[in-house]
Amino acid sequence: SAQIADLQQKLLDADNGDRAKQRWDSIATILEAKCALKYLLGELVSSKVQESKLQSGLQQSQASCSDVQKMLMEERNHTAELEAEFQNQILVQEQQHQEKVTHSSWE
């Protein structure tokens, strides 16, 4: 049934496409041409508005992505600093332990 519904939709789409083409092909008067031109200009304006909205959304997404990348870099730097500090603490602890071992073996 899903395949049947899909085929029916394809037939409807093809039929509508043929009707639209026939409408454009059958323009015979100046009045019909003016109406068609008015329709096309309306579609153009609508497309331009949609393009503007999409462009704005894209710019917002790019800015957001840039902010997230900046935050990620800051977190990576912070993690690297913490890692270096941790490694330094381990080194200090190892040295202190070695000193204790060496000192206790002298006694």
N, C-alpha and C positions, 0 to 999 in steps of 0.2 A: 504494500500500500504506500510505503514511503517512496518507492521508485515511481509509482503511478502519479503521486502528488507532485513529484519533481518534474516528471515529463509534462504534466498538465501546466505547471508554472512556466516551463520553458516555452510551451506553445503559446501561452498568454503573453509572455514577454516578446516573443517573435511577432505575434499578431499586433501588439501595441506598437512595436518598432515599425512594422509595415504601414500601419495606419498613420503614424506620425510622418513617415516619408511621403505617403500619398497626399497628406494634407499640404506639405510643403510643395510637392510637385504640382498640386492643383491650384496654386495661387494664380489667379487670372486678372484680378482688378487691382487698381491702386489702393483702394480701401482695404482689401485683404492683405496687400503688401505692407501697408501702414500698421495694420493690426499685428502682423507677424513681426515686423520690426520693433514695435512697442513691446511685444512679448520677449523678443530676443534681448532688447536693452534691459528689461526687467531681470531676465536671467543673468545678464552680465553684471548688473549691480549686485544682485544676490550673491553671485560667485565672488565678486570683489570683497563684499562684506565678510563672507565665509573665509576667504583667504586671509583677510586682515585679522580675524579672530584666531585662525590657526597660527598665523605668524606670531601674534602676541603670546599665544599659549606656548609656542616653541621657544620664544625668548625667555619666558618665565621658567620653563623647564630647564633651559640651558643655565640660567642664573642659579636655579636650585641645585642643579648638578654641580656647578662650580663651587657653591657653598659646601656641599657634601664632600667634594674632593678636598677642599681646604681643611675641613674638619678632620677628615681621614688622615691627611698629612700631619696635622697637629697631634692627633692621637698616636700616630706612628712615631713621631719625634718624642713625644712624652714617654711612650713605651720603651724606646731606645734609651732614653735618659734613665728610666727606672731600671732597666736591664743593666746598664753600666754601673749604676749605684749599687745594685744588688751584687754584681760581680766584684766590685770593690769591697763591699762588706764581707763577702766570702773570703777574699784575699786577706783582709785584716784578721778575720777569725782564724784562718789557717796559720798566719804568722804568729798570732798570739798563742795558738795551740802549740806550734813548733817551739816557741820560746819556753812555754811551760814544760814541755817534754825535755828540752835541752837543759833547762834549769833544774828540773827534778832529777835528772840523771847525774848532775854534778854533785848533788847532795848525798 
